[in-house]
Amino acid sequence: MVERRSVYVACGQHELHVSAWGKPSRPALVMWHGLARTGRDFDEVAAALSDTYFVVCPDTVGRGLSSWAKDVKTDYSYAAYGEHAAAIFDHFHIDRVRWVGTSMGGLVGVTLAAGRMRGRITHLVVNDIGPWIPEEARDRISAYVGNPPSFHTVSELEQWLRAAYAPFGDNSDTFWRRMADTSVRRKDDGGVTVHYDPNIVTQFTLHKGDLDCWAEWDSLDIPVLLLRGRQSDVLPETVAAEMCQRGPKPELVEFENVGHAPTLATEAEWSLLRDFLA
């Protein structure tokens, strides 16, 4: 049984938490989560792929066990996340890497593969996001991310997570319990809330320019796999189709009965990733 290891990486004024799986001597695979999630979302797939790869799953600054922004005007931007990714790569002595990114993590991967890490990211999986996001989807996400709930118990928080993330589709009770365990933060009054800094929602205000990355997409010259939940409101069918005709012209795989976003928590999804990343 492969065990997850918590590693803390210094980057300027920040401490970044990383879940590491497998032997560092193996080829590196980075898995980067979505806006209001953590690297622990990849526990199942990271454990499965760690027989082949050294899997690195960071908590983006402001989420999970990583430190929060010192300055929201700069720290919750893709430019800052690129700096943090570079620090993580340096810490683990990673040169070339495969990248799997869900939602925000997918666009961070696109931005880096087209920019400061061109030539270092060799394979890119973009999970349910595109270079343009509909306003309605932005508003939906902003509404719950920017107004984190409070509860008396973790069990109540778990029920909220199941409802808020219902577009994830069918997942096991074990999945949801792990999600609750890794998404909770105890408050000073003894109650509980979600793990993240509510200011991460400034992605849609101060840093909304990060979300428009057609130019970066068009410049990619590496293998790309595009994943989409068939009911996704974040990656509309029309945008996915345009992505397949531009830039790296990726293969598109869609998942039935899933919205935003596929969780990559099943053996079928692991097999898909194995085939593409090989």
C-alpha positions in Angstrom: 0.0 0.0 0.0 1.5 3.3 -1.1 1.4 5.9 1.6 0.9 9.6 1.1 3.6 11.9 2.5 3.0 15.5 3.6 5.8 17.9 2.5 6.1 21.6 3.2 7.9 23.8 0.7 9.1 27.3 1.4 8.4 29.9 -1.4 9.1 33.5 -0.4 6.7 34.4 2.4 4.6 31.3 1.8 4.7 27.7 3.0 3.1 25.3 0.5 1.7 22.0 1.4 2.3 19.1 -1.0 1.0 15.5 -0.9 3.7 13.3 -2.4 3.1 9.7 -3.6 5.6 7.1 -4.8 9.3 7.1 -5.4 11.0 10.3 -6.3 13.2 8.4 -8.8 10.2 7.8 -11.0 9.0 10.3 -13.7 7.2 13.2 -12.1 3.5 13.8 -12.4 1.9 17.0 -11.0 -1.8 17.0 -10.3 -3.2 20.5 -9.6 -6.7 21.0 -8.2 -9.5 23.4 -8.8 -10.4 26.8 -7.4 -11.7 25.9 -4.0 -10.3 22.4 -3.6 -7.1 20.8 -2.4 -4.4 18.4 -3.6 -6.1 15.7 -1.5 -8.9 15.5 -4.1 -6.5 13.3 -6.1 -5.8 10.7 -3.3 -7.4 7.9 -5.3 -5.8 8.5 -8.6 -2.5 9.6 -7.1 -2.3 6.3 -5.2 -3.1 4.3 -8.3 -0.6 6.0 -10.6 2.2 6.1 -8.0 3.3 2.6 -9.2 4.6 4.4 -12.3 5.1 8.0 -11.4 6.3 10.2 -8.5 3.0 12.0 -8.0 3.0 15.5 -6.5 -0.3 17.1 -5.5 0.0 20.7 -4.1 -2.4 22.7 -2.1 -2.6 26.0 -3.9 -1.8 29.0 -1.6 -5.0 29.9 0.3 -6.2 26.3 0.3 -5.8 23.2 2.4 -2.7 23.3 4.6 -0.8 25.9 2.5 -0.5 29.5 3.9 -2.9 32.2 2.9 -2.3 35.3 0.8 -0.1 38.1 2.1 -1.5 40.3 -0.6 -4.6 39.2 -2.5 -3.8 41.7 -5.3 -0.9 39.4 -6.3 -0.9 36.1 -4.4 -4.1 34.6 -5.9 -3.0 35.0 -9.5 -1.7 32.5 -12.1 1.6 34.4 -12.1 2.0 33.6 -8.4 0.9 30.0 -8.8 3.6 29.7 -11.5 6.2 30.9 -9.0 4.9 28.4 -6.5 5.0 25.6 -9.0 8.6 26.4 -9.8 9.5 26.3 -6.1 7.9 22.9 -5.8 9.8 21.6 -8.9 13.1 22.9 -7.4 12.4 21.3 -4.0 11.9 17.9 -5.6 14.6 18.4 -8.3 12.0 18.0 -11.0 13.1 18.9 -14.6 10.4 17.5 -16.9 6.9 16.7 -15.8 3.5 15.5 -16.8 0.7 17.7 -15.7 -2.9 16.8 -14.8 -5.1 19.8 -13.9 -8.7 20.0 -12.9 -10.5 23.2 -13.6 -8.2 26.0 -12.4 -5.4 23.5 -12.3 -5.9 22.9 -16.0 -5.6 26.5 -16.9 -2.6 27.0 -14.7 -1.1 24.1 -16.6 -2.0 25.7 -20.0 -0.4 29.0 -18.9 2.8 27.4 -17.7 3.2 25.0 -20.6 2.9 28.0 -23.0 5.1 30.2 -20.9 7.8 29.8 -18.2 7.6 26.0 -18.3 7.5 25.5 -22.0 9.6 22.4 -22.8 9.4 21.2 -19.2 5.7 20.1 -19.2 5.7 17.2 -21.7 2.0 16.0 -21.4 -1.0 18.0 -20.3 -4.4 16.8 -19.2 -7.0 19.6 -19.0 -10.0 18.4 -16.9 -13.2 20.3 -17.6 -12.2 23.8 -18.3 -11.4 25.9 -21.3 -9.8 29.3 -22.3 -13.2 30.9 -21.9 -15.7 30.4 -19.1 -19.4 31.4 -19.3 -20.4 34.3 -17.0 -23.2 32.1 -15.6 -20.7 29.5 -14.5 -18.4 32.1 -13.0 -21.4 33.5 -11.0 -22.4 30.1 -9.7 -18.9 29.3 -8.5 -18.4 32.8 -7.0 -21.7 32.5 -5.1 -20.6 29.5 -3.0 -16.9 30.1 -2.9 -17.2 33.7 -1.8 -19.7 32.9 1.0 -18.3 29.9 2.9 -20.8 28.2 5.2 -20.5 27.5 8.9 -21.7 24.4 10.7 -21.8 22.9 14.1 -20.5 19.5 13.0 -18.3 18.0 10.3 -21.2 15.7 9.4 -23.2 18.8 8.4 -20.3 20.1 6.4 -20.2 16.8 4.5 -23.8 17.0 3.6 -23.2 20.6 2.2 -20.2 19.3 0.2 -22.3 16.6 -1.3 -24.9 19.2 -2.4 -22.5 21.9 -3.5 -20.4 19.4 -5.5 -23.2 17.3 -6.8 -21.9 17.9 -10.4 -19.0 15.7 -9.5 -21.4 12.8 -10.2 -21.7 9.5 -8.4 -18.9 8.9 -5.9 -18.5 6.5 -3.0 -19.3 7.3 0.6 -15.6 6.9 1.3 -14.8 9.6 -1.3 -17.2 12.1 0.3 -16.0 11.4 3.8 -12.4 11.9 2.7 -13.4 15.1 1.0 -15.0 16.3 4.3 -12.0 15.3 6.4 -9.7 17.2 4.1 -12.0 20.2 3.5 -12.7 21.2 7.1 -11.3 24.0 9.3 -12.3 24.5 12.9 -13.3 28.1 13.8 -12.6 30.0 17.0 -16.2 29.5 18.2 -15.8 25.7 17.9 -17.9 25.4 14.8 -16.5 24.3 11.4 -16.2 25.8 7.9 -14.4 25.0 4.7 -10.6 25.0 4.5 -9.9 27.9 2.1 -9.5 31.7 2.3 -12.7 33.3 1.0 -10.5 35.8 -0.9 -9.6 33.2 -3.4 -12.8 34.3 -5.2 -10.8 37.4 -6.3 -9.8 35.1 -9.2 -13.0 36.4 -10.8 -12.4 40.1 -10.1 -8.8 41.1 -9.6 -7.4 38.3 -11.7 -10.1 37.6 -14.2 -7.7 38.2 -17.1 -6.0 35.0 -16.1 -9.0 33.1 -17.4 -8.7 34.3 -21.0 -5.9 32.2 -22.4 -6.8 31.4 -26.0 -3.4 32.7 -27.0 -1.6 30.3 -24.7 -3.8 27.5 -25.9 -3.1 28.2 -29.5 0.7 28.1 -28.9 0.8 24.7 -27.2 2.8 22.1 -29.1 2.6 19.1 -26.7 0.2 16.2 -26.4 -3.0 17.3 -24.6 -6.0 15.3 -23.4 -9.2 17.2 -22.8 -11.7 15.8 -20.3 -15.3 17.0 -20.0 -18.3 16.2 -17.9 -21.2 16.0 -20.4 -23.4 18.3 -18.2 -20.6 20.8 -17.4 -21.5 24.5 -17.3 -17.9 25.5 -17.0 -16.8 23.9 -20.3 -19.7 24.2 -22.7 -19.8 21.7 -25.6 -19.2 24.5 -28.1 -16.0 25.7 -26.3 -14.7 22.1 -26.1 -15.3 21.6 -29.8 -13.4 24.8 -30.6 -10.5 23.7 -28.4 -10.3 20.5 -30.4 -9.9 22.5 -33.7 -7.2 24.9 -32.3 -3.8 24.8 -30.8 -2.8 21.3 -29.7 -6.1 19.8 -31.1 -6.5 17.4 -28.2 -8.4 14.2 -28.0 -11.7 14.9 -26.2 -13.2 12.4 -23.7 -16.6 13.1 -22.2 -18.2 11.5 -19.1 -21.9 10.8 -18.8 -23.9 11.9 -15.8 -21.1 14.3 -14.7 -21.0 18.1 -14.7 -18.1 20.1 -13.4 -15.8 18.2 -12.9 -14.9 14.5 -13.3 -13.2 13.4 -10.1 -10.7 10.9 -11.7 -11.5 8.5 -8.9 -12.4 5.4 -10.9 -10.4 2.6 -12.5 -11.7 3.6 -15.9 -10.3 7.1 -15.5 -7.0 5.8 -14.2 -6.7 3.6 -17.2 -7.4 6.5 -19.5 -4.7 8.6 -17.8 -2.2 5.8 -17.9 -2.6 5.4 -21.7 -2.3 9.1 -22.4 0.6 9.8 -20.0 2.7 6.8 -21.1 
